[in-house]
Amino acid sequence: MAPSEIVIHARYAPDGTCMEIGERPASITPQAWFKYLYENVGETAQPLSGGRLIFRVSATDLEKHQAAAAA
């Protein structure tokens, strides 16, 4: 992991919806933030066990993505 990389953790409910996700703008739901990230940086997604997934986003791009998702 590069020093300027942010790891965003997501956790799913048994029905597949996103219940919790890190670095989420307060104005949107966890599911909406997950959908935005998957559509825009989905190539960085790494599934984990136990209904979890991580995205890796550069620190410089994180604020840009947060602002775009909240708009």
C-alpha positions as CSV (number, residue, x, y, z in Angstrom):
1,M,0.0,0.0,0.0
2,A,1.4,3.4,-1.0
3,P,1.6,6.0,1.8
4,S,-0.9,8.3,0.0
5,E,-3.5,5.6,-0.4
6,I,-6.7,5.4,1.7
7,V,-8.3,2.1,2.3
8,I,-12.1,2.3,2.6
9,H,-13.8,-0.7,4.3
10,A,-17.3,-1.7,3.5
11,R,-19.5,-4.2,5.3
12,Y,-22.6,-5.9,3.9
13,A,-25.9,-7.1,5.3
14,P,-26.9,-10.7,4.6
15,D,-29.2,-9.4,1.7
16,G,-26.1,-7.8,0.0
17,T,-26.8,-4.2,0.8
18,C,-24.0,-2.0,2.2
19,M,-24.5,-1.4,5.9
20,E,-21.3,0.4,6.8
21,I,-18.6,2.1,4.7
22,G,-15.7,4.3,5.6
23,E,-15.0,7.9,4.4
24,R,-18.7,8.4,3.6
25,P,-20.0,11.9,3.1
26,A,-22.6,12.6,5.7
27,S,-25.2,13.6,3.2
28,I,-25.5,10.2,1.4
29,T,-26.4,6.6,2.5
30,P,-23.8,3.8,2.8
31,Q,-25.4,2.1,-0.2
32,A,-25.2,5.3,-2.4
33,W,-21.5,5.8,-1.4
34,F,-20.7,2.2,-2.2
35,K,-22.4,2.4,-5.6
36,Y,-20.5,5.6,-6.4
37,L,-17.2,4.1,-5.5
38,Y,-17.9,0.8,-7.3
39,E,-18.8,2.8,-10.5
40,N,-15.8,5.1,-10.3
41,V,-13.0,3.2,-8.6
42,G,-14.3,-0.4,-8.8
43,E,-11.1,-1.7,-10.3
44,T,-9.5,-1.2,-6.9
45,A,-12.2,-3.2,-5.1
46,Q,-10.9,-6.2,-3.1
47,P,-13.4,-8.7,-1.6
48,L,-12.7,-10.0,1.8
49,S,-14.3,-12.8,3.9
50,G,-17.3,-12.2,6.2
51,G,-19.3,-9.9,3.9
52,R,-16.6,-7.2,3.6
53,L,-14.8,-5.4,0.8
54,I,-12.2,-2.7,0.6
55,F,-11.5,0.0,-2.0
56,R,-8.1,1.7,-2.4
57,V,-8.3,5.4,-3.3
58,S,-5.4,7.9,-3.5
59,A,-5.6,10.5,-0.8
60,T,-5.6,13.2,-3.4
61,D,-8.6,11.8,-5.2
62,L,-10.7,11.0,-2.0
63,E,-11.9,14.6,-1.5
64,K,-12.8,14.8,-5.2
65,H,-14.9,11.6,-5.0
66,Q,-16.6,12.7,-1.8
67,A,-17.6,16.0,-3.3
68,A,-18.9,14.4,-6.5
69,A,-20.9,11.7,-4.7
70,A,-22.5,14.3,-2.4
71,A,-23.5,16.6,-5.3
